């Protein structure tokens, strides 16, 4: 009885009959018309199942369920209608992505059975989300923390790339947004074995030897192979593996949402990597966006514009400070190496303080004395 079901119809008598028909059998709520139904979903949702009539004056069932799909995509959508023509059925299926199409009058047992099947489907969807949010996110968090422990500079760059990619993803409103987010978080995992000197040259735009360039250019493939072994991360692996390849010409043709996720995700990562590199080398956000557009004219402008307006690109004045270990906070950037009092290097300068790095330093400080004060820069918004 805990799963809630919403019936939407423009005839109060029909809703009264449904309440009587399903009393003490299901946890039923009703809404008189599409507008009232949407208001209930937005204020009291989510519902496990929404059952709608087809013929309603202000908005038909197909359009109503399409809106439900937008605002509550996990909710299972069904039609209970006296209208059974082919056009309305096709519209409901295509626009509302319905789970069942039932005809009035509907036998009570059949109606309950259909709704219970919808509730089972809703529970399955949420079980899969639980898997994604817990199992996958925990795995990703562990990989990112390992990267931060072994190669803080690579983790810092991944953090910057994530912010640019997140801005682009929000602007594009892509389905499966979690894949793009995880790809940006894991984009630098392949750098875990690269020498710090090589990464310093890459991030600083300094010349590299052929061997160093070859090692760096191999990191996306290394990460792609690693991530491809994790179930449900196949698309993420493809995005990460393609991050150093310039976007294909056909990316600028057609609807972006219809593109292969691996192709589009790799293009977003490529742009974020370029953007981060240009900004780190002194370009303004708008100048970086313009340089990338000139380099790849077919790249959809919405991607570079979103990155140009990302908080990380907006910048601000950075102020130097000397702080104690206890006063270190997330977002500060080290202006000098963090060292143990005996002269052992812990974290190189230029690294941004993250949650995992802060925890690591405080754990180390419990056993040995970290040299203080620590020179950092802090972003001051103007």
VENTA-V733394 format. One record per residue. N is the residue number from 1. SS is DSSP state (a for helix, b for strand, c for the rest). NEAR is the number of other ideal C-beta (glycine too) atoms within 10 Angstrom. D_FIRST is the distance of its C-alpha to the first C-alpha in whole Angstrom. Layout:
N:SS:NEAR:D_FIRST
N:SS:NEAR:D_FIRST
This chain:
1:c:8:0
2:c:6:4
3:c:17:6
4:b:18:8
5:b:23:10
6:b:24:13
7:b:24:15
8:b:28:19
9:b:26:22
10:c:19:25
11:c:13:25
12:a:11:23
13:a:8:24
14:a:17:22
15:a:19:19
16:a:11:19
17:a:14:19
18:a:20:16
19:a:13:14
20:a:8:16
21:a:16:15
22:a:17:11
23:c:9:11
24:c:7:8
25:c:14:7
26:c:20:6
27:b:15:5
28:b:20:9
29:b:16:12
30:b:19:16
31:b:20:19
32:b:15:22
33:c:19:24
34:a:24:24
35:a:15:26
36:a:14:23
37:a:29:20
38:a:20:22
39:a:12:23
40:a:17:19
41:a:20:18
42:a:11:21
43:a:7:20
44:a:11:17
45:c:17:16
46:c:17:15
47:c:24:13
48:c:24:11
49:b:25:13
50:b:32:15
51:b:31:17
52:b:28:20
53:c:24:23
54:c:24:26
55:c:13:29
56:c:21:28
57:c:8:32
58:c:11:31
59:c:19:30
60:c:22:29
61:a:29:26
62:a:21:27
63:a:17:29
64:a:27:25
65:a:30:23
66:a:19:26
67:a:16:26
68:a:27:22
69:a:17:23
70:a:8:26
71:a:12:24
72:c:18:21
73:c:12:22
74:c:15:19
75:c:22:17
76:b:27:16
77:b:24:18
78:b:25:19
79:b:26:21
80:b:24:21
81:b:23:24
82:c:11:27
83:c:16:30
84:c:13:30
85:c:9:34
86:a:7:34
87:a:9:35
88:a:18:32
89:a:17:30
90:a:11:32
91:a:19:31
92:a:26:28
93:a:15:28
94:a:11:30
95:a:17:29
96:a:25:26
97:c:14:25
98:c:26:22
99:c:21:20
100:b:19:21
101:b:18:23
102:b:18:22
103:b:11:24
104:c:15:24
105:c:11:24
106:c:16:21
107:c:10:20
108:a:11:16
109:a:9:16
110:a:11:17
111:a:22:15
112:a:15:12
113:a:12:14
114:a:19:15
115:a:26:12
116:a:15:10
117:a:15:14
118:a:23:14
119:a:19:11
120:a:13:13
121:a:16:16
122:a:20:14
123:a:13:13
124:a:11:17
125:a:15:19
126:a:13:17
127:a:10:19
128:a:12:22
129:a:12:22
130:a:10:22
131:a:13:24
132:a:14:27
133:a:11:26
134:a:10:27
135:a:13:29
136:a:18:31
137:a:15:31
138:a:10:32
139:a:17:35
140:a:21:36
141:a:13:36
142:a:11:38
143:a:19:41
144:a:21:41
145:a:17:42
146:a:14:44
147:a:23:46
148:a:23:47
149:a:14:48
150:a:13:51
151:c:23:51
152:a:24:50
153:a:23:52
154:a:24:50
155:a:25:47
156:a:22:48
157:a:23:49
158:a:23:45
159:a:19:44
160:a:23:46
161:a:25:45
162:a:23:42
163:a:17:42
164:a:29:44
165:a:30:42
166:a:22:39
167:a:23:41
168:a:26:41
169:a:23:38
170:a:13:37
171:a:16:39
172:a:18:39
173:c:9:35
174:c:18:35
175:c:9:32
176:c:12:31
177:a:13:32
178:a:16:31
179:a:24:34
180:a:25:37
181:a:17:36
182:a:26:36
183:a:33:39
184:a:29:41
185:a:24:40
186:c:27:41
187:c:26:44
188:c:29:47
189:a:24:46
190:a:24:49
191:a:26:51
192:a:18:50
193:a:11:54
194:c:20:56
195:c:13:59
196:a:14:58
197:a:11:62
198:a:18:60
199:a:21:57
200:a:13:59
201:a:17:62
202:a:22:59
203:a:18:57
204:a:11:60
205:c:11:62
206:c:10:65
207:c:7:66
208:c:15:65
209:c:10:67
210:a:7:66
211:a:9:65
212:a:18:63
213:a:14:62
214:a:10:61
215:a:19:59
216:a:19:57
217:a:12:56
218:c:14:55
219:a:25:52
220:a:26:49
221:a:14:50
222:a:18:50
223:a:24:46
224:a:24:45
225:a:13:46
226:a:18:44
227:a:25:41
228:c:15:41
229:c:9:40
230:c:16:37
231:c:9:34
232:c:15:32
233:c:22:36
234:a:16:38
235:a:20:38
236:a:29:38
237:a:21:41
238:a:20:43
239:a:31:43
240:a:32:44
241:a:24:47
242:c:22:48
243:c:27:48
244:c:16:52
245:c:13:53
246:c:16:53
247:c:20:51
248:c:16:52
249:a:10:53
250:a:10:51
251:a:20:48
252:a:15:50
253:c:10:49
254:c:9:46
255:c:6:42
256:a:17:42
257:a:12:38
258:a:7:39
259:c:18:41
260:c:12:41
261:a:19:39
262:a:20:41
263:a:17:44
264:a:25:43
265:a:28:42
266:a:26:45
267:a:27:47
268:a:31:45
269:a:28:45
270:a:22:49
271:a:29:49
272:a:26:48
273:a:21:50
274:a:23:53
275:a:29:52
276:a:23:52
277:a:18:55
278:a:19:57
279:a:20:55
280:a:15:56
281:c:11:60
282:c:9:60
283:c:16:59
284:c:13:57
285:a:21:54
286:a:13:55
287:a:13:58
288:a:25:56
289:a:25:54
290:a:15:57
291:a:15:58
292:a:22:55
293:a:17:55
294:a:8:59
295:a:11:59
296:c:21:56
297:c:10:56
298:c:14:53
299:c:21:51
300:c:22:48
301:a:12:49
302:a:12:46
303:a:30:46
304:a:24:49
305:a:17:48
306:a:23:45
307:a:28:46
308:a:21:49
309:c:14:47
310:c:21:45
311:a:12:45
312:a:19:47
313:a:21:50
314:a:11:50
315:c:13:52
316:c:11:54
317:b:10:56
318:b:14:56
319:b:10:58
320:b:10:59
321:b:14:59
322:b:12:59
323:b:15:56
324:c:10:56
325:a:17:53
326:a:9:51
327:a:13:51
328:c:20:50
329:c:11:47
330:c:11:45
331:c:12:47
332:c:20:50
333:b:16:53
334:b:21:55
335:c:15:59
336:c:15:60
337:c:15:60
338:b:24:58
339:b:15:60
340:b:15:60
341:c:10:63
342:c:8:65
343:c:7:65
344:c:10:62
345:b:10:60
346:b:17:56
347:b:21:55
348:c:16:57
349:c:14:58
350:c:18:56
351:c:21:53
352:b:19:50
353:c:21:48
354:c:19:44
355:a:11:42
356:a:19:43
357:a:23:46
358:a:15:46
359:a:13:44
360:a:17:47
361:a:17:50
362:a:13:49
363:a:9:48
364:a:16:52
365:a:15:53
366:c:6:52
367:c:7:54
368:c:11:57
369:c:11:58
370:b:19:58
371:c:16:60
372:c:16:60
373:c:12:60
374:b:23:58
375:b:14:59
376:b:24:56
377:b:16:56
378:b:15:53
379:b:16:52
380:b:9:53
381:c:8:51
382:c:6:54
